[in-house]
Amino acid sequence: MDLLAIGRAGVDFYSLDYGSSLVDARRFAKYVGGTAANTVVGATRLGLSCALVSRVGDDELGDFVLGFLKAEGVDVKRLRKDHDRKTGVVFAEVSPGRDGRFIFYREKVADLQVTSADLGSGALEGTRALLVTGTGLSASPSLETVLEAERKAKSLGKMVILNLDWRPTLWRAPVTERVSRYRRAMAQADVLVGNDKEYMAATGKGDLQGALGSIKDADSKLIAVTKGEAGSEVWVHGRRESAEGFRVPLMKGLGGGDGFISGFIFGILHGWAPARAALFGNAVGAIVVTGHACSESMPSPRRVSSFLKRNGYDLVWKSGPSKR
């Protein structure tokens, strides 16, 4: 197994009444969503072998999530049904050309009940990398499960990747507690991924420079900062490198970050230089935001290669994209 992810798996309802607010929208399309689920779908479509550790409700929405992920080739043996909790749901506006509003419904949500027992035996031993998310730090027992999984993966010599995944409406902890939890998770991670606001939220700092400067042992980590169509930046041993972004017709902003992570992880696990992996991730994210869905808009390798070629890059699978 290439990647084991712990985190959100839910259902997205995205408006089909383009440009309408959530007050006025009447028609919605249903997709599997949640950053961990989106990322493993994206990584699986690119060719990685992926598994997801999470929980869904023991109902039709849970069946929908399980069925889709299984059909995509994601290992769902550790995706449990929870009799007492519900599958998380998101309703989102779709306003082409700009970001729309979205609302989470995550009261008594199942995926925050994941425990170390859900991983089972051999899961961390049998993977190359572990991916965890910031939302998993927002409540117990998921908090303890994520931190323990990081600790064990680190002791086994596995790559630990933390997607900061800051969603302010999903947190109830005060700022000091939030920063403490993120600090503990970041300390055990080899790779950090997030945008400016996510790094500031995770560290409690007021700007990106202060946030990055406050990360313990930052020079020993691979740090990626996503910037939408402006591209991304990676810090390798404290040295900053930039990766070009792509201007595309925006259907919706949601899912672009998850697309970036799936492409970035793909490149890193294939041994590409970090800046080339980030460029590949930028391309994957750009493709995702042109589609109506998140999970179902994740591209195939051929589509990413064609996209990069149209934008002046050749993709050499041994070393990543390079300028033509």
C-alpha positions, 0 to 999 in steps of 0.5 A: 500500500502506498498511502493510508489516510485517516479522516473525513468521508462524507456526502457533498450536495452541490447546487445545479442552480448555478449562481443561486444562493443556498437560499434559492437553490433547489436542485443538487447533485450528490457526490462522495466528499470529505478531504481524506476521501477526495484525496485517496480517490485522486491518488488512486486514479493517478495510480497509487494504492490507497486505503481510508480509515474512517467511519460513516453512518449505518444508513443509505448515505454510508452505503453510498460512500462505501460503494463509490470508494470501493468502485474507485479501487480504494481499500475500504476494509477500515471504513466502518459503519457506525450505528450511533453516528451519521455521515457528514454532509455538505451543501454548497453553492456553485457560482462559476467564476467565484467561490460559493458559500457552503454549509457543513452538517456534522452534528454527531458525525461518524468520522470523528469517532474513529479509534486506533482499533479501526486501523486494525493490525498491520495497517501502518506496517503495510503502508509507505505513507500516512496522511492525517488531517487537521479536522481529525484534531478537532474532537475526541477520539479522533484527536488521540487516534490521529496523534497515536497513528502519527507516532507509530508511523514515525517509529516505523519509518513511514512518511507522515503527511499532515493536511492542515485542513482548517475548517473554522466552523468545525472547531469548538476548542479555544484558540490556545487548545487548537494551536496546541493540538496542531503543534503536536500533530505538526511536530510528528509530521514529515510533510505539511500542506496548507494555504496561508490561512491554514498555517496561521490558524494552526500556529496562531500567528498573524501572517505566513512568515510568522507561522512558518517561523514558529514551526518546530524543526521546520528545516527538517520538514517538507512544507507546501503552501498552496496559493490557488491559481498563483501556484504553490511554494515548497520549503525544502530544508528551509529553502523556498522553491516556487511552482507555477499555477494555472489559470482555468475557468473556475466552476467551484473552488472546493476540491482544489486543495485535495487535488493538489495533495493527491498529485503532490503525494504522488510525485513525492512518493515517486521520488520527484523533486518537491517543486516538480511534485508541487507543479503536478499537484497544481495541475491536478487541483486546477483540473478539479476546480473546473468540474462540478464535483470534487471526488468525481473530478479527480483526473486520470494520469492521461488527463493531467499529462494532456493538461500540462502539455497544453500549458507548455510542460512535458511530463516525464514519469520518472522525474515529473513535469518540466518546461518544454 
